Amino acid sequence: MHTTPASDTTPRELCHRSGDGLEVTLWWLPGRDGLQVSVVDTKLSQSFQVSVDSARAMRAFNHPYLYVPEHSVRLPATDAAAHTSPSWTATA
């Protein structure tokens, strides 16, 4: 039987999702007793990590771009234009 020592500081994956070139993982960092969301976007060739508190962990996991400083993530001009165009509409 394998047991984990109480002093283990190895990050532990709590949730993971992927799709359309985006990998999002929620980590528990036992050494800091903190939570972190990591994002890898292969389409935009970007990655980032965001530390979050437990009250916002799942919201940050589901909507990680809301938790990144504006200057950290930039959309290519073509993608930004597509989302601000008057012809773009959201569907429910």
Phi, psi and chi 1 to 4 in degrees:
 res  aa     phi    psi   chi1   chi2   chi3   chi4
   1 MET       -  133.7  176.7  176.6 -170.1      -
   2 HIS  -101.5  128.7  180.0  -81.3      -      -
   3 THR  -118.6  149.5   59.1      -      -      -
   4 THR   -95.9  127.3  -56.7      -      -      -
   5 PRO   -65.1  149.1   10.8  -15.5      -      -
   6 ALA   -62.3  -25.7      -      -      -      -
   7 SER   -87.3    3.6   63.5      -      -      -
   8 ASP   -61.1  127.2 -173.0    6.8      -      -
   9 THR  -111.2   14.8   59.1      -      -      -
  10 THR   -66.4  127.0  -56.2      -      -      -
  11 PRO   -58.2  144.7  -23.2   33.4      -      -
  12 ARG  -120.2  129.0  -67.9 -177.9  179.0   91.7
  13 GLU   -73.9  124.8 -177.6  178.8  -52.0      -
  14 LEU  -100.3  -38.2  -60.1  178.4      -      -
  15 CYS  -148.0  149.9  -63.4      -      -      -
  16 HIS  -147.8  140.9  179.1   82.4      -      -
  17 ARG  -144.0  153.2   63.9 -176.2  175.1   90.5
  18 SER  -150.0  152.3   62.3      -      -      -
  19 GLY   169.0  142.9      -      -      -      -
  20 ASP    53.9   39.7 -160.9   28.5      -      -
  21 GLY    83.5    5.4      -      -      -      -
  22 LEU  -114.3  127.9 -168.5   66.7      -      -
  23 GLU  -117.9  121.0  -59.4  -85.6  -21.9      -
  24 VAL  -124.1  129.9 -178.1      -      -      -
  25 THR  -133.4  135.4  -51.9      -      -      -
  26 LEU  -101.5  124.7  175.1   61.8      -      -
  27 TRP  -115.7  144.5  -61.9   94.6      -      -
  28 TRP  -101.7  128.4  173.8   45.7      -      -
  29 LEU  -107.4   90.3  -50.2  173.7      -      -
  30 PRO   -61.6  -28.9   14.7  -21.7      -      -
  31 GLY   -64.4  -30.1      -      -      -      -
  32 ARG  -108.8   -4.6  -63.3 -173.5  -27.0 -156.6
  33 ASP    48.3   49.1 -166.1   27.5      -      -
  34 GLY  -130.0  173.4      -      -      -      -
  35 LEU  -120.8  148.1  -62.3  166.7      -      -
  36 GLN  -144.8  141.1 -174.4  176.8   66.9      -
  37 VAL  -107.9  127.8  173.4      -      -      -
  38 SER  -113.2  142.0   64.7      -      -      -
  39 VAL  -130.4  132.1  176.9      -      -      -
  40 VAL  -124.4  119.6  176.6      -      -      -
  41 ASP  -113.3  102.1 -172.8  -30.6      -      -
  42 THR   -73.5  -25.4   58.2      -      -      -
  43 LYS   -69.7  -36.7  -74.6 -171.9  171.4 -175.9
  44 LEU   -98.8   -0.6  -61.5  178.7      -      -
  45 SER    52.8   48.7  -62.1      -      -      -
  46 GLN  -131.7  153.3  -65.8 -178.6  -22.6      -
  47 SER  -149.5  153.8   64.4      -      -      -
  48 PHE  -160.8  163.5   61.2   89.9      -      -
  49 GLN  -128.4  145.1  -64.7   81.7   34.7      -
  50 VAL  -132.8  125.0  179.1      -      -      -
  51 SER   -80.0  135.6  -66.4      -      -      -
  52 VAL  -135.3  155.9  -66.0      -      -      -
  53 ASP   -86.9  165.4   60.9   36.3      -      -
  54 SER   -62.6  -29.8   59.9      -      -      -
  55 ALA   -68.4  -24.2      -      -      -      -
  56 ARG  -112.5    6.1  -66.9 -177.1  175.7   87.8
  57 ALA   -59.2  -50.3      -      -      -      -
  58 MET   -71.4  -33.9  -72.8  -50.0  -64.1      -
  59 ARG   -64.7  -42.7 -178.8  173.6  164.1   91.4
  60 ALA   -66.0  -36.8      -      -      -      -
  61 PHE   -63.9  -42.5  173.1   73.7      -      -
  62 ASN   -79.0  -26.1  -71.2  -46.0      -      -
  63 HIS  -136.9   62.1  -52.4  -74.4      -      -
  64 PRO   -62.9  -30.2   22.8  -32.3      -      -
  65 TYR   -68.6  -16.6  -73.8   94.5      -      -
  66 LEU   -71.7  -17.4  -67.4  176.7      -      -
  67 TYR  -107.1    9.9  -68.7   84.2      -      -
  68 VAL  -105.1  135.5  177.4      -      -      -
  69 PRO   -54.9  141.1  -22.9   31.4      -      -
  70 GLU   -53.1  -38.1 -175.0  177.1  -38.9      -
  71 HIS   -74.3  -11.2   59.7   82.1      -      -
  72 SER   -81.6  -29.4  -62.2      -      -      -
  73 VAL  -126.2  125.0  177.6      -      -      -
  74 ARG  -124.4  137.0  -60.0 -160.5 -173.4  -78.0
  75 LEU   -86.9  143.2  -69.3  174.6      -      -
  76 PRO   -59.0  151.6  -20.6   30.0      -      -
  77 ALA   -54.1  -38.4      -      -      -      -
  78 THR   -66.1  -41.2   54.5      -      -      -
  79 ASP   -69.9  -42.0  -71.8  -18.1      -      -
  80 ALA   -62.3  -42.0      -      -      -      -
  81 ALA   -64.7  -38.0      -      -      -      -
  82 ALA   -63.7  -35.3      -      -      -      -
  83 HIS   -85.1  -12.9  -66.8  -68.0      -      -
  84 THR  -106.6   -2.5   57.9      -      -      -
  85 SER   -67.1  142.1  165.4      -      -      -
  86 PRO   -60.1  -20.1  -17.2   24.9      -      -
  87 SER   -83.1  -10.5   62.0      -      -      -
  88 TRP   -81.7  129.9 -176.6   82.2      -      -
  89 THR  -134.1  145.6   57.1      -      -      -
  90 ALA   -89.3  145.6      -      -      -      -
  91 THR  -115.6  146.6   58.2      -      -      -
  92 ALA   -87.4      -      -      -      -      -
